[in-house]
């Protein structure tokens, strides 16, 4: 019962795993920006990146919730998986090109 949904240990482990994920993914995402933008536009590029990321995150979560409510968890997870594959493919193409 150490990892039940109501235990403090479960919440702590979940917070640590999420912290690692955010620390790794956000650092890597933001490290790409200076390579493709001149120094005088770097602040604008970071702002635009944050705006686009936030809007996409918002729309994606709403869509995921609607799919889950209307069709169940399987379709919602399939939607998430497909978009993740598209994003990984797009980023791989972008990195190879530049």
NUBA-85700 format. One line per 4 residues: number of its first residue (from 1); their letters; for each residue x, y, z of N, C-alpha, C, O, CB. Coordinates in pm, whole numbers. Glycine has a CB too. Layout:
BEGIN
NUM> a> X/Y/Z/X/Y/Z/X/Y/Z/X/Y/Z/X/Y/Z; ... $
//
This chain:
BEGIN
1> xxxx> 83/-119/0/0/0/0/87/126/0/37/237/19/-94/0/122; 219/109/-21/309/224/-21/285/315/-141/312/435/-133/453/177/-20; 235/261/-251/213/342/-371/66/353/-406/31/356/-524/288/283/-487; -20/360/-309/-162/381/-339/-181/525/-384/-97/611/-359/-251/348/-216 $
5> xxxx> -292/550/-449/-319/682/-505/-329/791/-398/-323/909/-431/-447/678/-587; -346/754/-274/-363/853/-168/-240/867/-79/-245/939/21/-482/817/-83; -130/802/-113/-14/809/-24/76/926/-61/81/969/-176/66/678/-30; 146/977/37/240/1087/17/360/1043/-66/415/1121/-143/287/1142/152 $
9> xxxx> 401/918/-49/514/866/-125/482/865/-275/568/899/-356/550/724/-78; 362/826/-310/318/826/-450/324/967/-507/374/986/-618/176/769/-463; 276/1064/-435/278/1203/-481/422/1252/-495/454/1323/-590/198/1294/-385; 509/1217/-402/647/1259/-409/718/1199/-531/785/1271/-605/721/1220/-281 $
13> xxxx> 702/1069/-551/766/1003/-666/713/1061/-797/790/1085/-890/741/851/-662; 584/1085/-804/526/1144/-924/582/1284/-948/611/1319/-1063/373/1149/-912; 597/1364/-845/653/1498/-859/799/1494/-904/841/1575/-985/642/1574/-727; 875/1400/-852/1016/1387/-891/1028/1347/-1038/1107/1405/-1112/1088/1284/-802 $
17> xxxx> 949/1248/-1081/952/1204/-1221/910/1318/-1313/973/1340/-1417/859/1082/-1242; 805/1390/-1278/760/1503/-1360/867/1612/-1363/888/1675/-1467/628/1559/-1306; 932/1636/-1253/1039/1736/-1247/1155/1700/-1340/1209/1786/-1409/1090/1750/-1105; 1193/1572/-1341/1297/1529/-1434/1254/1549/-1579/1331/1598/-1661/1332/1381/-1410 $
21> xxxx> 1132/1512/-1608/1079/1528/-1745/1082/1674/-1789/1132/1705/-1897/935/1473/-1754; 1030/1763/-1707/1025/1905/-1742/1167/1962/-1754/1196/2038/-1846/944/1985/-1637; 1255/1925/-1661/1392/1974/-1665/1466/1932/-1790/1543/2010/-1846/1467/1926/-1545; 1444/1811/-1834/1511/1761/-1954/1448/1819/-2080/1519/1871/-2166/1507/1608/-1959 $
25> xxxx> 1317/1810/-2091/1252/1850/-2217/1257/2000/-2240/1284/2043/-2353/1107/1803/-2218; 1231/2081/-2140/1231/2226/-2161/1371/2279/-2185/1388/2376/-2260/1168/2296/-2042; 1470/2220/-2123/1607/2264/-2145/1650/2237/-2289/1709/2324/-2354/1702/2193/-2048; 1620/2120/-2338/1658/2084/-2475/1582/2170/-2576/1641/2216/-2674/1631/1935/-2501 $
29> xxxx> 1455/2191/-2555/1376/2271/-2648/1431/2413/-2658/1445/2467/-2768/1228/2274/-2604; 1461/2474/-2547/1508/2613/-2548/1652/2626/-2594/1694/2734/-2636/1493/2673/-2410; 1729/2518/-2587/1868/2523/-2631/1879/2531/-2783/1983/2573/-2834/1944/2402/-2580; 1777/2491/-2855/1780/2493/-3001/1760/2635/-3054/1811/2666/-3162/1673/2400/-3058 $
33> xxxx> 1690/2718/-2985/1653/2852/-3033/1774/2940/-3067/1775/2998/-3175/1567/2922/-2930; 1875/2953/-2982/1985/3044/-3016/2063/3003/-3142/2127/3088/-3204/2080/3051/-2900; 2059/2878/-3179/2131/2832/-3298/2069/2884/-3427/2137/2892/-3530/2136/2681/-3301; 1942/2920/-3423/1869/2957/-3545/1822/3101/-3548/1751/3140/-3641/1752/2867/-3561 $
37> xxxx> 1860/3182/-3448/1811/3319/-3439/1929/3411/-3409/2018/3376/-3332/1700/3333/-3330; 1927/3528/-3471/2033/3626/-3442/2018/3677/-3298/1907/3677/-3243/2028/3745/-3544; 2128/3721/-3238/2123/3763/-3096/2022/3874/-3068/1962/3875/-2960/2258/3809/-3053; 2002/3968/-3161/1910/4078/-3133/1763/4034/-3137/1676/4106/-3087/1932/4189/-3233 $
41> xxxx> 1734/3919/-3195/1595/3869/-3200/1573/3751/-3105/1467/3689/-3107/1560/3827/-3342; 1670/3721/-3022/1660/3604/-2935/1545/3615/-2836/1474/3516/-2815/1789/3586/-2859; 1523/3730/-2776/1411/3747/-2683/1277/3729/-2750/1187/3667/-2694/1417/3884/-2619; 1265/3783/-2871/1141/3767/-2948/1119/3620/-2982/1007/3570/-2975/1146/3851/-3078 $
45> xxxx> 1227/3551/-3019/1216/3409/-3053/1171/3326/-2932/1087/3238/-2946/1350/3355/-3106; 1227/3355/-2815/1185/3284/-2693/1038/3314/-2660/963/3225/-2620/1275/3323/-2574; 998/3438/-2677/858/3474/-2652/763/3405/-2749/659/3353/-2709/840/3624/-2662; 799/3404/-2877/717/3337/-2977/711/3187/-2952/606/3125/-2966/771/3365/-3117 $
49> xxxx> 826/3129/-2914/829/2987/-2881/735/2956/-2766/660/2859/-2771/972/2943/-2847; 739/3038/-2662/652/3016/-2546/506/3033/-2582/421/2958/-2535/690/3111/-2433; 474/3132/-2665/336/3154/-2708/284/3034/-2787/176/2982/-2758/325/3281/-2793; 360/2991/-2886/317/2879/-2969/307/2751/-2887/210/2676/-2901/413/2858/-3087 $
53> xxxx> 405/2727/-2801/401/2607/-2716/280/2609/-2623/212/2507/-2607/529/2596/-2633; 252/2723/-2562/138/2733/-2471/5/2714/-2539/-82/2644/-2488/140/2866/-2402; -13/2776/-2656/-139/2761/-2731/-156/2616/-2776/-265/2560/-2764/-142/2856/-2853; -49/2556/-2828/-58/2416/-2872/-87/2322/-2754/-165/2228/-2767/72/2373/-2941 $
57> xxxx> -24/2349/-2641/-47/2268/-2521/-193/2278/-2477/-255/2178/-2441/47/2311/-2407; -246/2399/-2478/-385/2423/-2439/-483/2350/-2531/-572/2279/-2485/-414/2574/-2439; -465/2368/-2661/-555/2304/-2760/-543/2153/-2752/-643/2081/-2760/-522/2354/-2904; -422/2104/-2738/-400/1960/-2730/-470/1899/-2609/-532/1793/-2619/-250/1929/-2725 $
61> xxxx> -459/1964/-2494/-523/1911/-2374/-675/1916/-2382/-742/1824/-2335/-477/1988/-2252; -729/2021/-2440/-875/2028/-2459/-921/1916/-2551/-1020/1848/-2523/-916/2165/-2516; -849/1897/-2663/-884/1791/-2757/-875/1654/-2691/-964/1570/-2710/-793/1796/-2880; -770/1631/-2615/-753/1504/-2544/-870/1480/-2449/-924/1369/-2444/-620/1503/-2466 $
65> xxxx> -909/1582/-2374/-1020/1568/-2280/-1153/1541/-2350/-1232/1459/-2304/-1033/1691/-2196; -1176/1609/-2461/-1300/1587/-2536/-1303/1445/-2592/-1406/1378/-2585/-1314/1690/-2650; -1191/1400/-2649/-1185/1263/-2702/-1206/1160/-2591/-1276/1061/-2611/-1051/1237/-2771; -1146/1183/-2475/-1161/1090/-2364/-1308/1084/-2319/-1362/975/-2300/-1071/1132/-2246 $
69> xxxx> -1371/1199/-2304/-1511/1202/-2261/-1604/1140/-2364/-1697/1067/-2328/-1554/1344/-2232; -1580/1167/-2491/-1672/1122/-2595/-1648/979/-2639/-1743/905/-2666/-1662/1213/-2714; -1520/937/-2647/-1490/807/-2707/-1411/712/-2618/-1396/595/-2652/-1416/827/-2832; -1361/760/-2506/-1287/674/-2415/-1137/698/-2419/-1085/771/-2503/-1315/531/-2447 $
73> xxxx> -1070/635/-2325/-928/657/-2306/-845/603/-2423/-740/660/-2454/-882/592/-2177; -888/497/-2487/-808/436/-2593/-790/534/-2709/-678/551/-2757/-874/307/-2643; -895/596/-2754/-884/691/-2865/-803/814/-2824/-726/867/-2904/-1024/732/-2914; -820/859/-2702/-745/975/-2655/-595/946/-2653/-515/1029/-2695/-793/1016/-2516 $
77> xxxx> -558/830/-2605/-416/792/-2602/-364/770/-2744/-250/805/-2773/-396/664/-2517; -445/713/-2832/-405/695/-2971/-380/830/-3038/-283/846/-3113/-512/616/-3048; -467/926/-3012/-449/1064/-3061/-315/1120/-3013/-240/1178/-3091/-565/1154/-3015; -286/1103/-2885/-163/1153/-2828/-41/1084/-2891/59/1150/-2921/-163/1133/-2678 $
81> xxxx> -50/956/-2909/59/880/-2970/86/924/-3113/201/944/-3152/27/730/-2967; -20/941/-3191/-5/984/-3331/57/1123/-3340/146/1145/-3423/-141/982/-3402; 12/1216/-3258/70/1350/-3261/215/1350/-3214/296/1427/-3264/-12/1445/-3174; 247/1264/-3121/386/1254/-3076/476/1203/-3188/587/1253/-3206/396/1162/-2953 $
85> xxxx> 429/1104/-3262/506/1051/-3375/525/1158/-3482/634/1171/-3538/436/928/-3435; 420/1235/-3511/431/1343/-3609/531/1448/-3561/612/1497/-3640/293/1409/-3633; 527/1483/-3434/619/1583/-3380/764/1534/-3384/854/1610/-3420/580/1619/-3235; 787/1410/-3347/922/1354/-3350/975/1350/-3492/1091/1384/-3516/924/1212/-3289 $
89> xxxx> 892/1310/-3587/932/1306/-3727/964/1447/-3779/1065/1468/-3845/822/1242/-3813; 877/1542/-3748/902/1680/-3791/1029/1737/-3733/1104/1805/-3803/786/1767/-3752; 1054/1711/-3607/1176/1762/-3544/1300/1696/-3601/1402/1762/-3619/1172/1740/-3393; 1293/1566/-3631/1406/1496/-3692/1437/1553/-3830/1554/1570/-3865/1376/1345/-3702 $
93> xxxx> 1334/1584/-3907/1354/1645/-4040/1415/1784/-4024/1506/1820/-4098/1219/1654/-4118; 1364/1862/-3929/1415/1997/-3905/1562/1994/-3865/1641/2074/-3915/1333/2067/-3797; 1599/1903/-3777/1737/1896/-3730/1831/1852/-3843/1941/1906/-3856/1749/1798/-3611; 1788/1755/-3926/1871/1712/-4038/1889/1825/-4140/1998/1841/-4197/1809/1590/-4107 $
97> xx> 1783/1903/-4162/1788/2010/-4262/1882/2121/-4218/1954/2177/-4301/1648/2066/-4286; 1883/2154/-4091/1964/2264/-4041/2076/2209/-3960/2158/2285/-3908/1883/2361/-3958 $
//
